[in-house]
């Protein structure tokens, strides 16, 4: 049975609303969090829906680990790159900041070009798997903001740069799509620092499940709104990082995609939790946030299973097409993996790096495959790139 929001109860019976609020807040199954939302202490009632969703998430995470082991490593790397591009594109798009897949792909290839748009954010995401992100203090949050967003925010509007000791010092309002004010961030800066410090201490020391902590952090960061601009992007990056520490790392590159698939529901989560009638109850938000993680894992598993099954079927066709020619087999194998798991086609130079053969032999194979009408040929600038035409391959 779905968790009943206090808001829903309030409009049916104010008396029952008070009774249920007191029961939830004082229950032995309730965690009180030590910081306030609209002058009410934040709490989470450990509803069975939370327990069930956490269980489903861990089960799907185990399934994902198993599926990954059944797929060649090069294919996993190609798909991880594809998911990373999705994540960066969509975390920007949620905030109304538009970037192209091509733009992101180019920065990923260069990897260190700090002059391009979004390069700091992209490079930080790129290093999630190998880096420890320090988020113990308010100064850590500010440093992270400076590292990945400040340059871009300054270009968008220099007035949006932080002007306080750590965060912002003036009021800020969150507006809806029609320009209406839907939330006012916490002020003054001293209060921002106080709540953020309590939130970070909660993340370090509280005994509650880590996935619940990430949901709480995600809400509270949006509620406090410590910066004039970039709060959503920074919150999703930190949430992605925290998820990468507790679940399979590929999940970190799925958060924005899962949010974007139900963006209206995502905004509704915040609106309901922000309402004074909600009295600091974070249970509904946490349930919906866990649902987002659950969907991210489910979609990732489904996508990998589908590609894995196609890889097995098409690999048999490649064995028949190769005629015991090892050069042809290796080139076709790499093209197939990239066509199923990658972002864009491969050049002859990339195929040279991925196989044991030189450019001349690779070009001979590509010429033969093109003659058999099995290739999709495109351009990346002046470079020609190749992929399998899977529809044609499927007809064989």
Number of C-alpha atoms within 10 A of each C-alpha: 6 9 13 10 18 22 17 12 17 17 11 10 11 13 10 14 19 13 11 15 18 11 13 18 20 14 12 10 12 16 18 17 18 13 20 16 21 16 10 13 15 22 23 23 21 17 17 13 18 22 13 12 18 21 13 18 21 16 13 21 22 13 14 22 15 12 15 18 10 12 18 12 11 15 23 20 15 18 22 20 20 18 22 21 23 19 25 24 22 25 24 17 16 16 13 9 11 11 16 13 13 13 15 20 18 14 20 18 9 11 14 13 15 14 10 13 16 22 24 23 22 22 19 17 22 17 12 19 14 7 11 10 15 11 17 14 16 20 16 14 21 18 16 20 22 16 14 22 21 22 20 19 20 14 12 13 10 12 12 16 22 22 14 13 12 19 23 23 19 15 15 17 14 16 12 11 7 6 8 10 11 14 19 15 19 22 17 14 19 16 13 21 21 12 21 22 17 16 23 17 14 18 19 13 8 14 10 14 10 17 20 21 20 21 21 23 22 21 21 22 21 19 21 20 27 28 27 21 23 20 19 18 22 22 20 19 25 22 19 23 24 21 21 17 14 14 19 17 19 25 22 29 28 25 25 25 22 21 23 17 13 11 14 10 13 17 12 13 19 20 15 18 24 23 17 14 18 22 21 24 27 27 25 24 24 24 24 19 25 24 20 23 24 23 20 23 28 17 15 20 20 13 13 21 17 12 19 21 12 16 21 11 12 19 17 10 15 18 16 12 16 17 10 10 11 13 18 21 19 20 23 24 20 19 21 23 25 23 23 20 24 22 18 18 20 24 17 20 13 13 22 18 11 14 14 12 15 14 14 10 14 22 15 13 20 19 13 14 17 16 10 11 13 19 21 16 15 15 13 13 7 6 11 13 20 21 24 24 17 16 9 13 17 12 7 11
